[in-house]
C-alpha cells in the first residue's frame, strides 16, 4: 500500500561482465543479505548489505524475475535508488540442478 | 584498541573478498546449463605474458594461459 506515495525504487544492477545490465524502476527487490533475505522497497533506509550466495528476486507489478547471485553487495541510497553489484547473477532457469547436486556431494565429501 | 568487528570467515581463511567472490562466481559458472556454461567459462580465460624486470631491464617473458579453476 505504501508504494503509492513513495517515489519508485530505481534499481541499477551491475555485474562485472556487462557493466550496467539494467537500470529500471521496480516495486521491490528481495536480496540475499548475510543476515537473511532482505526486502528493499521505496523509502528503505540507506543501507549497505553484503550478500551471501542466494536468490535475488525483482518484483515489478505482478511479475517477479529471479536470479541466483554468487556474492556481492547492495547499496541502498536515501533517494530510493538501489545498486546491486555482483560478479555473477544468473536467471534461475540457466542453472543445471543435476550439476549443483553432484558438485555439492563432491565438495561435501572433500570436506569430511 | 582491539578491532570491533569479528573477522569475516573468508578473511580468516587467508583470502581477500575478491578471491572469495571469484571463487563463488566460479562455482556458479560451473553449474550452468550448456550454452551458457561454455560461454561463461571461455569468457573468463586469460592469456598473458609476464616478464620480471631487474636493473631496469626486462627478463625473458613467460606466456601464461589460465582458466578460472586454480
N, CA and C atoms of all chains as a GROMACS GRO file, in nm:
protein
  546
    1UNK      N    1   0.082  -0.119   0.000
    1UNK     CA    2   0.000   0.000   0.000
    1UNK      C    3   0.085   0.124   0.000
    2UNK      N    4   0.193   0.123   0.079
    2UNK     CA    5   0.269   0.246   0.090
    2UNK      C    6   0.352   0.274  -0.034
    3UNK      N    7   0.349   0.185  -0.133
    3UNK     CA    8   0.422   0.211  -0.255
    3UNK      C    9   0.366   0.329  -0.332
    4UNK      N   10   0.235   0.357  -0.317
    4UNK     CA   11   0.173   0.471  -0.386
    4UNK      C   12   0.249   0.599  -0.366
    5UNK      N   13   0.274   0.627  -0.238
    5UNK     CA   14   0.314   0.762  -0.201
    5UNK      C   15   0.462   0.784  -0.216
    6UNK      N   16   0.536   0.677  -0.239
    6UNK     CA   17   0.680   0.693  -0.243
    6UNK      C   18   0.727   0.702  -0.387
    7UNK      N   19   0.842   0.763  -0.409
    7UNK     CA   20   0.896   0.758  -0.546
    7UNK      C   21   0.927   0.613  -0.580
    8UNK      N   22   0.924   0.578  -0.708
    8UNK     CA   23   0.953   0.438  -0.742
    8UNK      C   24   1.096   0.404  -0.706
    9UNK      N   25   1.119   0.278  -0.674
    9UNK     CA   26   1.254   0.232  -0.640
    9UNK      C   27   1.328   0.207  -0.770
   10UNK      N   28   1.433   0.279  -0.792
   10UNK     CA   29   1.511   0.258  -0.914
   10UNK      C   30   1.628   0.168  -0.881
   11UNK      N   31   1.645   0.068  -0.961
   11UNK     CA   32   1.746  -0.029  -0.928
   11UNK      C   33   1.844  -0.037  -1.043
   12UNK      N   34   1.971  -0.020  -1.016
   12UNK     CA   35   2.067  -0.045  -1.123
   12UNK      C   36   2.148  -0.166  -1.082
   13UNK      N   37   2.166  -0.254  -1.174
   13UNK     CA   38   2.223  -0.384  -1.144
   13UNK      C   39   2.351  -0.398  -1.224
   14UNK      N   40   2.461  -0.403  -1.155
   14UNK     CA   41   2.587  -0.409  -1.226
   14UNK      C   42   2.652  -0.543  -1.204
   15UNK      N   43   2.695  -0.608  -1.310
   15UNK     CA   44   2.780  -0.725  -1.292
   15UNK      C   45   2.911  -0.698  -1.362
   16UNK      N   46   3.011  -0.773  -1.326
   16UNK     CA   47   3.143  -0.749  -1.379
   16UNK      C   48   3.141  -0.760  -1.531
   17UNK      N   49   3.064  -0.854  -1.584
   17UNK     CA   50   3.072  -0.876  -1.727
   17UNK      C   51   3.010  -0.766  -1.809
   18UNK      N   52   2.895  -0.716  -1.765
   18UNK     CA   53   2.824  -0.630  -1.858
   18UNK      C   54   2.814  -0.485  -1.816
   19UNK      N   55   2.885  -0.444  -1.713
   19UNK     CA   56   2.864  -0.306  -1.670
   19UNK      C   57   2.722  -0.296  -1.621
   20UNK      N   58   2.652  -0.193  -1.654
   20UNK     CA   59   2.516  -0.181  -1.606
   20UNK      C   60   2.426  -0.268  -1.692
   21UNK      N   61   2.374  -0.374  -1.631
   21UNK     CA   62   2.287  -0.463  -1.707
   21UNK      C   63   2.151  -0.400  -1.724
   22UNK      N   64   2.104  -0.341  -1.619
   22UNK     CA   65   1.968  -0.294  -1.621
   22UNK      C   66   1.957  -0.175  -1.530
   23UNK      N   67   1.876  -0.083  -1.565
   23UNK     CA   68   1.852   0.027  -1.474
   23UNK      C   69   1.706   0.061  -1.493
   24UNK      N   70   1.623   0.018  -1.402
   24UNK     CA   71   1.482   0.048  -1.424
   24UNK      C   72   1.409   0.059  -1.294
   25UNK      N   73   1.286   0.098  -1.303
   25UNK     CA   74   1.207   0.121  -1.183
   25UNK      C   75   1.130  -0.004  -1.149
   26UNK      N   76   1.140  -0.042  -1.024
   26UNK     CA   77   1.072  -0.163  -0.981
   26UNK      C   78   0.997  -0.133  -0.853
   27UNK      N   79   0.915  -0.227  -0.814
   27UNK     CA   80   0.839  -0.210  -0.690
   27UNK      C   81   0.918  -0.258  -0.570
   28UNK      N   82   0.985  -0.370  -0.585
   28UNK     CA   83   1.056  -0.426  -0.470
   28UNK      C   84   1.164  -0.521  -0.518
   29UNK      N   85   1.271  -0.530  -0.439
   29UNK     CA   86   1.374  -0.630  -0.467
   29UNK      C   87   1.396  -0.705  -0.338
   30UNK      N   88   1.409  -0.837  -0.347
   30UNK     CA   89   1.445  -0.914  -0.227
   30UNK      C   90   1.586  -0.965  -0.249
   31UNK      N   91   1.674  -0.930  -0.158
   31UNK     CA   92   1.816  -0.963  -0.178
   31UNK      C   93   1.863  -1.060  -0.070
   32UNK      N   94   1.958  -1.147  -0.106
   32UNK     CA   95   2.007  -1.246  -0.009
   32UNK      C   96   2.120  -1.189   0.077
   33UNK      N   97   2.086  -1.107   0.175
   33UNK     CA   98   2.190  -1.049   0.259
   33UNK      C   99   2.246  -1.155   0.354
   34UNK      N  100   2.365  -1.130   0.408
   34UNK     CA  101   2.423  -1.226   0.500
   34UNK      C  102   2.336  -1.242   0.624
   35UNK      N  103   2.256  -1.142   0.654
   35UNK     CA  104   2.166  -1.151   0.770
   35UNK      C  105   2.033  -1.214   0.735
   36UNK      N  106   2.016  -1.258   0.610
   36UNK     CA  107   1.890  -1.319   0.569
   36UNK      C  108   1.831  -1.248   0.448
   37UNK      N  109   1.719  -1.298   0.399
   37UNK     CA  110   1.653  -1.235   0.285
   37UNK      C  111   1.603  -1.098   0.328
   38UNK      N  112   1.638  -0.997   0.251
   38UNK     CA  113   1.602  -0.861   0.289
   38UNK      C  114   1.516  -0.800   0.179
   39UNK      N  115   1.402  -0.750   0.214
   39UNK     CA  116   1.315  -0.685   0.115
   39UNK      C  117   1.350  -0.538   0.107
   40UNK      N  118   1.367  -0.488  -0.015
   40UNK     CA  119   1.403  -0.348  -0.034
   40UNK      C  120   1.289  -0.281  -0.107
   41UNK      N  121   1.227  -0.184  -0.045
   41UNK     CA  122   1.114  -0.112  -0.103
   41UNK      C  123   1.151   0.034  -0.114
   42UNK      N  124   1.072   0.111  -0.192
   42UNK     CA  125   1.099   0.255  -0.196
   42UNK      C  126   1.092   0.312  -0.056
   43UNK      N  127   1.181   0.405  -0.027
   43UNK     CA  128   1.182   0.464   0.106
   43UNK      C  129   1.262   0.384   0.206
   44UNK      N  130   1.328   0.278   0.160
   44UNK     CA  131   1.412   0.200   0.251
   44UNK      C  132   1.522   0.289   0.305
   45UNK      N  133   1.560   0.266   0.430
   45UNK     CA  134   1.667   0.344   0.489
   45UNK      C  135   1.796   0.314   0.413
   46UNK      N  136   1.883   0.413   0.403
   46UNK     CA  137   2.009   0.394   0.331
   46UNK      C  138   2.089   0.285   0.401
   47UNK      N  139   2.133   0.188   0.324
   47UNK     CA  140   2.195   0.068   0.382
   47UNK      C  141   2.300   0.016   0.287
   48UNK      N  142   2.401  -0.047   0.341
   48UNK     CA  143   2.492  -0.127   0.259
   48UNK      C  144   2.483  -0.268   0.314
   49UNK      N  145   2.456  -0.363   0.228
   49UNK     CA  146   2.447  -0.500   0.277
   49UNK      C  147   2.532  -0.591   0.189
   50UNK      N  148   2.602  -0.683   0.253
   50UNK     CA  149   2.677  -0.782   0.178
   50UNK      C  150   2.589  -0.902   0.152
   51UNK      N  151   2.605  -0.964   0.034
   51UNK     CA  152   2.525  -1.081   0.002
   51UNK      C  153   2.595  -1.208   0.045
   52UNK      N  154   2.514  -1.309   0.077
   52UNK     CA  155   2.566  -1.445   0.071
   52UNK      C  156   2.508  -1.504  -0.057
   53UNK      N  157   2.566  -1.611  -0.109
   53UNK     CA  158   2.513  -1.666  -0.234
   53UNK      C  159   2.366  -1.701  -0.217
   54UNK      N  160   2.281  -1.658  -0.308
   54UNK     CA  161   2.139  -1.683  -0.290
   54UNK      C  162   2.058  -1.621  -0.401
   55UNK      N  163   1.928  -1.619  -0.378
   55UNK     CA  164   1.835  -1.578  -0.482
   55UNK      C  165   1.798  -1.432  -0.464
   56UNK      N  166   1.804  -1.361  -0.575
   56UNK     CA  167   1.765  -1.221  -0.578
   56UNK      C  168   1.636  -1.215  -0.656
   57UNK      N  169   1.529  -1.158  -0.600
   57UNK     CA  170   1.408  -1.150  -0.682
   57UNK      C  171   1.363  -1.007  -0.698
   58UNK      N  172   1.327  -0.976  -0.822
   58UNK     CA  173   1.289  -0.840  -0.861
   58UNK      C  174   1.139  -0.841  -0.889
   59UNK      N  175   1.065  -0.757  -0.819
   59UNK     CA  176   0.920  -0.756  -0.833
   59UNK      C  177   0.874  -0.628  -0.900
   60UNK      N  178   0.805  -0.648  -1.015
   60UNK     CA  179   0.750  -0.533  -1.086
   60UNK      C  180   0.605  -0.559  -1.110
   61UNK      N  181   0.518  -0.491  -1.042
   61UNK     CA  182   0.375  -0.519  -1.061
   61UNK      C  183   0.351  -0.663  -1.021
   62UNK      N  184   0.296  -0.741  -1.111
   62UNK     CA  185   0.269  -0.880  -1.075
   62UNK      C  186   0.379  -0.973  -1.124
   63UNK      N  187   0.485  -0.918  -1.184
   63UNK     CA  188   0.591  -1.005  -1.237
   63UNK      C  189   0.707  -1.012  -1.142
   64UNK      N  190   0.763  -1.132  -1.129
   64UNK     CA  191   0.882  -1.149  -1.047
   64UNK      C  192   0.988  -1.216  -1.131
   65UNK      N  193   1.107  -1.160  -1.132
   65UNK     CA  194   1.217  -1.225  -1.201
   65UNK      C  195   1.319  -1.264  -1.097
   66UNK      N  196   1.364  -1.388  -1.103
   66UNK     CA  197   1.459  -1.434  -1.001
   66UNK      C  198   1.594  -1.464  -1.062
   67UNK      N  199   1.698  -1.428  -0.988
   67UNK     CA  200   1.834  -1.454  -1.030
   67UNK      C  201   1.906  -1.520  -0.914
   68UNK      N  202   2.006  -1.602  -0.947
   68UNK     CA  203   2.094  -1.651  -0.841
   68UNK      C  204   2.218  -1.564  -0.845
   69UNK      N  205   2.253  -1.504  -0.732
   69UNK     CA  206   2.375  -1.422  -0.729
   69UNK      C  207   2.482  -1.494  -0.650
   70UNK      N  208   2.608  -1.482  -0.699
   70UNK     CA  209   2.715  -1.560  -0.638
   70UNK      C  210   2.761  -1.494  -0.509
   71UNK      N  211   2.764  -1.363  -0.506
   71UNK     CA  212   2.807  -1.287  -0.387
   71UNK      C  213   2.794  -1.143  -0.431
   72UNK      N  214   2.824  -1.048  -0.345
   72UNK     CA  215   2.815  -0.910  -0.390
   72UNK      C  216   2.760  -0.820  -0.281
   73UNK      N  217   2.710  -0.705  -0.324
   73UNK     CA  218   2.662  -0.605  -0.230
   73UNK      C  219   2.539  -0.536  -0.285
   74UNK      N  220   2.460  -0.480  -0.195
   74UNK     CA  221   2.359  -0.385  -0.238
   74UNK      C  222   2.384  -0.255  -0.162
   75UNK      N  223   2.382  -0.146  -0.237
   75UNK     CA  224   2.392  -0.014  -0.177
   75UNK      C  225   2.257   0.052  -0.194
   76UNK      N  226   2.188   0.074  -0.084
   76UNK     CA  227   2.057   0.140  -0.093
   76UNK      C  228   2.078   0.285  -0.054
   77UNK      N  229   2.039   0.375  -0.146
   77UNK     CA  230   2.059   0.516  -0.121
   77UNK      C  231   1.932   0.578  -0.066
   78UNK      N  232   1.948   0.698  -0.007
   78UNK     CA  233   1.834   0.759   0.060
   78UNK      C  234   1.724   0.800  -0.037
   79UNK      N  235   1.756   0.812  -0.168
   79UNK     CA  236   1.654   0.856  -0.263
   79UNK      C  237   1.585   0.739  -0.333
   80UNK      N  238   1.586   0.622  -0.268
   80UNK     CA  239   1.520   0.503  -0.324
   80UNK      C  240   1.588   0.447  -0.448
   81UNK      N  241   1.715   0.475  -0.465
   81UNK     CA  242   1.794   0.406  -0.567
   81UNK      C  243   1.867   0.292  -0.497
   82UNK      N  244   1.871   0.177  -0.560
   82UNK     CA  245   1.947   0.066  -0.503
   82UNK      C  246   2.042   0.016  -0.610
   83UNK      N  247   2.168   0.004  -0.575
   83UNK     CA  248   2.266  -0.052  -0.667
   83UNK      C  249   2.298  -0.193  -0.623
   84UNK      N  250   2.283  -0.288  -0.714
   84UNK     CA  251   2.312  -0.427  -0.682
   84UNK      C  252   2.435  -0.465  -0.763
   85UNK      N  253   2.539  -0.506  -0.692
   85UNK     CA  254   2.666  -0.531  -0.758
   85UNK      C  255   2.706  -0.674  -0.732
   86UNK      N  256   2.725  -0.750  -0.839
   86UNK     CA  257   2.763  -0.890  -0.823
   86UNK      C  258   2.861  -0.926  -0.933
   87UNK      N  259   2.932  -1.037  -0.914
   87UNK     CA  260   3.014  -1.089  -1.023
   87UNK      C  261   2.926  -1.171  -1.116
   88UNK      N  262   2.844  -1.257  -1.058
   88UNK     CA  263   2.757  -1.341  -1.140
   88UNK      C  264   2.614  -1.328  -1.089
   89UNK      N  265   2.522  -1.300  -1.179
   89UNK     CA  266   2.381  -1.308  -1.145
   89UNK      C  267   2.317  -1.383  -1.260
   90UNK      N  268   2.272  -1.506  -1.236
   90UNK     CA  269   2.218  -1.585  -1.346
   90UNK      C  270   2.069  -1.607  -1.326
   91UNK      N  271   1.991  -1.595  -1.434
   91UNK     CA  272   1.850  -1.631  -1.422
   91UNK      C  273   1.839  -1.777  -1.379
   92UNK      N  274   1.743  -1.807  -1.294
   92UNK     CA  275   1.739  -1.940  -1.232
   92UNK      C  276   1.729  -2.051  -1.336
   93UNK      N  277   1.664  -2.021  -1.451
   93UNK     CA  278   1.647  -2.130  -1.547
   93UNK      C  279   1.776  -2.165  -1.620
   94UNK      N  280   1.884  -2.092  -1.597
   94UNK     CA  281   2.010  -2.130  -1.660
   94UNK      C  282   2.093  -2.223  -1.574
   95UNK      N  283   2.040  -2.258  -1.456
   95UNK     CA  284   2.118  -2.340  -1.366
   95UNK      C  285   2.080  -2.486  -1.386
   96UNK      N  286   2.180  -2.570  -1.392
   96UNK     CA  287   2.160  -2.713  -1.411
   96UNK      C  288   2.156  -2.779  -1.273
   97UNK      N  289   2.037  -2.822  -1.232
   97UNK     CA  290   2.021  -2.871  -1.096
   97UNK      C  291   2.103  -2.997  -1.070
   98UNK      N  292   2.118  -3.080  -1.173
   98UNK     CA  293   2.196  -3.204  -1.153
   98UNK      C  294   2.340  -3.174  -1.120
   99UNK      N  295   2.395  -3.076  -1.196
   99UNK     CA  296   2.534  -3.039  -1.170
   99UNK      C  297   2.549  -2.985  -1.028
  100UNK      N  298   2.451  -2.907  -0.984
  100UNK     CA  299   2.458  -2.850  -0.849
  100UNK      C  300   2.463  -2.961  -0.746
  101UNK      N  301   2.373  -3.059  -0.761
  101UNK     CA  302   2.369  -3.170  -0.666
  101UNK      C  303   2.500  -3.247  -0.666
  102UNK      N  304   2.548  -3.274  -0.786
  102UNK     CA  305   2.669  -3.355  -0.798
  102UNK      C  306   2.787  -3.283  -0.731
  103UNK      N  307   2.801  -3.154  -0.761
  103UNK     CA  308   2.914  -3.080  -0.705
  103UNK      C  309   2.900  -3.065  -0.554
  104UNK      N  310   2.776  -3.051  -0.509
  104UNK     CA  311   2.755  -3.042  -0.364
  104UNK      C  312   2.804  -3.168  -0.297
  105UNK      N  313   2.769  -3.284  -0.353
  105UNK     CA  314   2.814  -3.411  -0.297
  105UNK      C  315   2.966  -3.420  -0.300
  106UNK      N  316   3.025  -3.383  -0.414
  106UNK     CA  317   3.171  -3.386  -0.425
  106UNK      C  318   3.238  -3.303  -0.317
  107UNK      N  319   3.192  -3.179  -0.303
  107UNK     CA  320   3.257  -3.090  -0.208
  107UNK      C  321   3.233  -3.134  -0.065
  108UNK      N  322   3.114  -3.186  -0.037
  108UNK     CA  323   3.088  -3.233   0.099
  108UNK      C  324   3.181  -3.348   0.133
  109UNK      N  325   3.203  -3.436   0.033
  109UNK     CA  326   3.297  -3.546   0.059
  109UNK      C  327   3.437  -3.495   0.082
  110UNK      N  328   3.477  -3.394   0.005
  110UNK     CA  329   3.612  -3.341   0.025
  110UNK      C  330   3.627  -3.280   0.163
  111UNK      N  331   3.518  -3.227   0.215
  111UNK     CA  332   3.525  -3.163   0.347
  111UNK      C  333   3.547  -3.265   0.458
  112UNK      N  334   3.492  -3.384   0.441
  112UNK     CA  335   3.496  -3.479   0.552
  112UNK      C  336   3.614  -3.573   0.545
  113UNK      N  337   4.385  -0.041   2.037
  113UNK     CA  338   4.248  -0.087   2.066
  113UNK      C  339   4.220  -0.212   1.987
  114UNK      N  340   4.144  -0.303   2.042
  114UNK     CA  341   4.105  -0.424   1.968
  114UNK      C  342   4.007  -0.386   1.859
  115UNK      N  343   4.002  -0.464   1.750
  115UNK     CA  344   3.908  -0.432   1.642
  115UNK      C  345   3.767  -0.464   1.686
  116UNK      N  346   3.671  -0.387   1.632
  116UNK     CA  347   3.534  -0.404   1.677
  116UNK      C  348   3.466  -0.524   1.613
  117UNK      N  349   3.490  -0.545   1.483
  117UNK     CA  350   3.411  -0.646   1.411
  117UNK      C  351   3.482  -0.780   1.415
  118UNK      N  352   3.405  -0.886   1.415
  118UNK     CA  353   3.463  -1.020   1.402
  118UNK      C  354   3.520  -1.032   1.261
  119UNK      N  355   3.629  -1.108   1.249
  119UNK     CA  356   3.690  -1.124   1.118
  119UNK      C  357   3.598  -1.208   1.030
  120UNK      N  358   3.567  -1.166   0.907
  120UNK     CA  359   3.481  -1.248   0.820
  120UNK      C  360   3.551  -1.380   0.788
  121UNK      N  361   3.468  -1.485   0.761
  121UNK     CA  362   3.525  -1.618   0.750
  121UNK      C  363   3.626  -1.629   0.637
  122UNK      N  364   3.604  -1.550   0.528
  122UNK     CA  365   3.697  -1.561   0.417
  122UNK      C  366   3.830  -1.495   0.451
  123UNK      N  367   3.826  -1.393   0.533
  123UNK     CA  368   3.950  -1.329   0.574
  123UNK      C  369   4.024  -1.422   0.669
  124UNK      N  370   3.948  -1.491   0.756
  124UNK     CA  371   4.011  -1.585   0.849
  124UNK      C  372   4.075  -1.701   0.773
  125UNK      N  373   4.020  -1.734   0.656
  125UNK     CA  374   4.077  -1.842   0.576
  125UNK      C  375   4.194  -1.794   0.492
  126UNK      N  376   4.233  -1.669   0.507
  126UNK     CA  377   4.352  -1.622   0.439
  126UNK      C  378   4.328  -1.567   0.300
  127UNK      N  379   4.204  -1.530   0.266
  127UNK     CA  380   4.182  -1.474   0.132
  127UNK      C  381   4.120  -1.337   0.143
  128UNK      N  382   4.123  -1.265   0.033
  128UNK     CA  383   4.060  -1.133   0.029
  128UNK      C  384   3.916  -1.150  -0.018
  129UNK      N  385   3.838  -1.042  -0.008
  129UNK     CA  386   3.700  -1.050  -0.055
  129UNK      C  387   3.695  -1.085  -0.204
  130UNK      N  388   3.786  -1.027  -0.280
  130UNK     CA  389   3.785  -1.052  -0.424
  130UNK      C  390   3.810  -1.198  -0.456
  131UNK      N  391   3.906  -1.261  -0.386
  131UNK     CA  392   3.931  -1.403  -0.412
  131UNK      C  393   3.806  -1.484  -0.376
  132UNK      N  394   3.747  -1.454  -0.261
  132UNK     CA  395   3.625  -1.524  -0.220
  132UNK      C  396   3.516  -1.508  -0.324
  133UNK      N  397   3.495  -1.384  -0.369
  133UNK     CA  398   3.389  -1.357  -0.465
  133UNK      C  399   3.413  -1.427  -0.596
  134UNK      N  400   3.540  -1.432  -0.640
  134UNK     CA  401   3.570  -1.501  -0.765
  134UNK      C  402   3.552  -1.651  -0.753
  135UNK      N  403   3.584  -1.707  -0.638
  135UNK     CA  404   3.560  -1.850  -0.617
  135UNK      C  405   3.411  -1.879  -0.624
  136UNK      N  406   3.331  -1.795  -0.557
  136UNK     CA  407   3.185  -1.815  -0.562
  136UNK      C  408   3.135  -1.808  -0.705
  137UNK      N  409   3.182  -1.708  -0.779
  137UNK     CA  410   3.134  -1.690  -0.916
  137UNK      C  411   3.171  -1.811  -1.001
  138UNK      N  412   3.290  -1.865  -0.978
  138UNK     CA  413   3.335  -1.983  -1.049
  138UNK      C  414   3.250  -2.104  -1.021
  139UNK      N  415   3.214  -2.122  -0.895
  139UNK     CA  416   3.127  -2.234  -0.858
  139UNK      C  417   2.995  -2.223  -0.933
  140UNK      N  418   2.942  -2.100  -0.942
  140UNK     CA  419   2.816  -2.081  -1.013
  140UNK      C  420   2.834  -2.108  -1.161
  141UNK      N  421   2.943  -2.056  -1.218
  141UNK     CA  422   2.967  -2.079  -1.362
  141UNK      C  423   2.969  -2.224  -1.396
  142UNK      N  424   3.027  -2.306  -1.307
  142UNK     CA  425   3.039  -2.448  -1.338
  142UNK      C  426   2.909  -2.524  -1.321
  143UNK      N  427   2.806  -2.456  -1.274
  143UNK     CA  428   2.677  -2.524  -1.257
  143UNK      C  429   2.574  -2.475  -1.356
  144UNK      N  430   2.618  -2.411  -1.463
  144UNK     CA  431   2.520  -2.358  -1.558
  144UNK      C  432   2.482  -2.463  -1.660
  145UNK      N  433   2.372  -2.438  -1.730
  145UNK     CA  434   2.333  -2.525  -1.842
  145UNK      C  435   2.418  -2.492  -1.963
  146UNK      N  436   2.408  -2.582  -2.061
  146UNK     CA  437   2.516  -2.583  -2.160
  146UNK      C  438   2.549  -2.457  -2.239
  147UNK      N  439   2.475  -2.396  -2.323
  147UNK     CA  440   2.550  -2.295  -2.397
  147UNK      C  441   2.605  -2.189  -2.303
  148UNK      N  442   2.535  -2.161  -2.194
  148UNK     CA  443   2.578  -2.056  -2.102
  148UNK      C  444   2.706  -2.095  -2.031
  149UNK      N  445   2.720  -2.223  -1.999
  149UNK     CA  446   2.836  -2.266  -1.921
  149UNK      C  447   2.964  -2.248  -2.001
  150UNK      N  448   2.968  -2.299  -2.125
  150UNK     CA  449   3.093  -2.285  -2.202
  150UNK      C  450   3.118  -2.139  -2.233
  151UNK      N  451   3.012  -2.061  -2.261
  151UNK     CA  452   3.031  -1.918  -2.284
  151UNK      C  453   3.096  -1.853  -2.164
  152UNK      N  454   3.040  -1.878  -2.046
  152UNK     CA  455   3.090  -1.812  -1.926
  152UNK      C  456   3.234  -1.856  -1.897
  153UNK      N  457   3.262  -1.984  -1.908
  153UNK     CA  458   3.397  -2.031  -1.875
  153UNK      C  459   3.499  -1.979  -1.975
  154UNK      N  460   3.461  -1.977  -2.104
  154UNK     CA  461   3.560  -1.929  -2.201
  154UNK      C  462   3.582  -1.780  -2.186
  155UNK      N  463   3.481  -1.707  -2.141
  155UNK     CA  464   3.497  -1.564  -2.122
  155UNK      C  465   3.597  -1.534  -2.011
  156UNK      N  466   3.612  -1.626  -1.918
  156UNK     CA  467   3.699  -1.600  -1.803
  156UNK      C  468   3.842  -1.645  -1.825
  157UNK      N  469   3.872  -1.703  -1.941
  157UNK     CA  470   4.011  -1.746  -1.963
  157UNK      C  471   4.097  -1.622  -1.983
  158UNK      N  472   4.220  -1.630  -1.931
  158UNK     CA  473   4.313  -1.520  -1.955
  158UNK      C  474   4.439  -1.574  -2.018
  159UNK      N  475   4.498  -1.493  -2.101
  159UNK     CA  476   4.618  -1.532  -2.173
  159UNK      C  477   4.709  -1.412  -2.169
  160UNK      N  478   4.824  -1.427  -2.104
  160UNK     CA  479   4.907  -1.307  -2.092
  160UNK      C  480   5.053  -1.344  -2.082
  161UNK      N  481   5.135  -1.243  -2.096
  161UNK     CA  482   5.279  -1.260  -2.093
  161UNK      C  483   5.333  -1.179  -1.977
  162UNK      N  484   5.422  -1.240  -1.899
  162UNK     CA  485   5.479  -1.172  -1.782
  162UNK      C  486   5.628  -1.165  -1.799
  163UNK      N  487   5.687  -1.049  -1.768
  163UNK     CA  488   5.832  -1.054  -1.755
  163UNK      C  489   5.872  -0.974  -1.631
  164UNK      N  490   5.967  -1.031  -1.558
  164UNK     CA  491   6.021  -0.960  -1.442
  164UNK      C  492   6.127  -0.862  -1.488
  165UNK      N  493   6.135  -0.752  -1.417
  165UNK     CA  494   6.236  -0.651  -1.451
  165UNK      C  495   6.345  -0.651  -1.345
  166UNK      N  496   6.471  -0.655  -1.385
  166UNK     CA  497   6.583  -0.637  -1.291
  166UNK      C  498   6.678  -0.535  -1.352
  167UNK      N  499   6.730  -0.448  -1.267
  167UNK     CA  500   6.825  -0.346  -1.312
  167UNK      C  501   6.770  -0.266  -1.428
  168UNK      N  502   6.642  -0.239  -1.428
  168UNK     CA  503   6.586  -0.156  -1.535
  168UNK      C  504   6.570  -0.229  -1.666
  169UNK      N  505   6.591  -0.359  -1.668
  169UNK     CA  506   6.576  -0.432  -1.795
  169UNK      C  507   6.480  -0.549  -1.778
  170UNK      N  508   6.397  -0.573  -1.877
  170UNK     CA  509   6.307  -0.688  -1.866
  170UNK      C  510   6.382  -0.817  -1.891
  171UNK      N  511   6.348  -0.920  -1.812
  171UNK     CA  512   6.400  -1.052  -1.841
  171UNK      C  513   6.309  -1.118  -1.944
  172UNK      N  514   6.345  -1.242  -1.978
  172UNK     CA  515   6.268  -1.309  -2.082
  172UNK      C  516   6.123  -1.330  -2.035
  173UNK      N  517   6.025  -1.295  -2.118
  173UNK     CA  518   5.886  -1.307  -2.074
  173UNK      C  519   5.836  -1.452  -2.077
  174UNK      N  520   5.743  -1.482  -1.987
  174UNK     CA  521   5.677  -1.613  -1.991
  174UNK      C  522   5.531  -1.592  -2.030
  175UNK      N  523   5.481  -1.686  -2.110
  175UNK     CA  524   5.342  -1.679  -2.154
  175UNK      C  525   5.258  -1.766  -2.062
  176UNK      N  526   5.141  -1.716  -2.023
  176UNK     CA  527   5.054  -1.798  -1.938
  176UNK      C  528   4.913  -1.798  -1.994
  177UNK      N  529   4.853  -1.913  -1.991
  177UNK     CA  530   4.712  -1.922  -2.024
  177UNK      C  531   4.642  -1.984  -1.905
  178UNK      N  532   4.561  -1.906  -1.839
  178UNK     CA  533   4.496  -1.957  -1.718
  178UNK      C  534   4.346  -1.961  -1.738
  179UNK      N  535   4.286  -2.067  -1.683
  179UNK     CA  536   4.140  -2.069  -1.677
  179UNK      C  537   4.102  -2.057  -1.530
  180UNK      N  538   3.978  -2.025  -1.503
  180UNK     CA  539   3.945  -1.988  -1.366
  180UNK      C  540   3.968  -2.094  -1.259
  181UNK      N  541   3.968  -2.223  -1.293
  181UNK     CA  542   3.996  -2.319  -1.187
  181UNK      C  543   4.140  -2.308  -1.142
  182UNK      N  544   4.162  -2.301  -1.012
  182UNK     CA  545   4.301  -2.295  -0.970
  182UNK      C  546   4.356  -2.433  -0.939
   0.00000   0.00000   0.00000
